[in-house]
Amino acid sequence: MKKILLSALLAIATLATVADTDEWNASTLRPGDVLDIRVFRVNEFSKHVRVEEDGCFKYPQCGEIKAAGLTPREVAKSLEVALAKQITDPQVDVFVSEWAPRTVYILGEVNSSMSIALPTYGRMTALQAISAAGGFKASADLNNVAVLRKDEANSGRLQRIKIDVSALVSKSDGGDSFRLRPEDTLIVPKAPPVYVSGEVKKPSILFIDTQRPPMCSEVIILAGGMNIGADVKNVTVIRNGEDGERVLLEASLATLQHGGYENDIQIQAGDYVMVSSAAEIYVLGEVKKPGPLTLAPNKTVTASQAIALAGGFTGVAKQNDITLIRNHTMTTINLKKLYNDVDNLERDLELQPGDIVFVKESMW
């Protein structure tokens, strides 16, 4: 899918973050180039020279001549000026008999990290190089693609140029304009993972497809789905905002089974997805498994059902004198012979989150 999208980007994209204002001319010379210098009608001044690492070459009786960063024609002009002291109206031609390798490197979250030779006279854009490297991996961080480039004006120190490749999707006014230069290193970092924790079957660290970000419900499915008792109405997504502050988002997934997708949230790389438990009730006293019970989502529980979930009454339970504690008030519930008469069912109260059901011990 990424290769398909990349092909589309190459057709419609333009640079989003950095404009290559000091565009490199593919025909300029660089260290390692071999030059064929010819002086019209003065064969003894015709020479083969190599551009040295300092960007210059030595020429007889002219000393060092700068070549790196200049075109062959510009070097010829420099030689004509230098030779004019010795030859009347010198006419110099400079040809490149051998180009030094013009290599760029593509590393990181591409399908095939590699080095690529730049075209001798053509140009290569960042996206063309990524395409040649097989396109982005699903885990690529398109917001932080960068080029490491030597800053010749600053002692050759590396400068990092950020390219927001993801922004190219929304552009429509031309092709990719970021041109690579020899010795550039194009780095595609891995996007930070998504963390899914809480009431899911497989708490997970997931690397998502950054070009097709999943919805919150989808990453929960990837984590095995929700546990019984998870609070589907209140899933929390913790996200780092643009200012570095954390932002809390709430996703309600309760209506998904009925086609209600409006409360789902699109996940971004680096998000934390927290699935909390639904509210609990407590069944204490003379039951076989006293303790908290998690209310199943979207289901109601009565006092008798809660006691059944707690293992049922013990042999000494006082079934006709059960205390329901709610909001600091107490209500007595009689569940003895509950199912002997349909009229008795009204004694089986529906419980609410936070309720405490206390089953007393019978003294006889």
Beta strands, then each sheet from edge to edge (+ up, - down):
strand 1: 34-39
strand 2: 47-50
strand 3: 56-59
strand 4: 63-66
strand 5: 92-98
strand 6: 103-108
strand 7: 114-117
strand 8: 145-151
strand 9: 157-163
strand 10: 185-188
strand 11: 194-198
strand 12: 204-206
strand 13: 230-240
strand 14: 246-251
strand 15: 272-277
strand 16: 280-285
strand 17: 291-294
strand 18: 317-326
strand 19: 329-333
strand 20: 356-361
sheet 1: 2+ 1- 5+
sheet 2: 3+ 4-
sheet 3: 7+ 6- 10- 8+ 9-
sheet 4: 12+ 11- 15- 13+ 14-
sheet 5: 17+ 16- 20- 18+ 19-
end
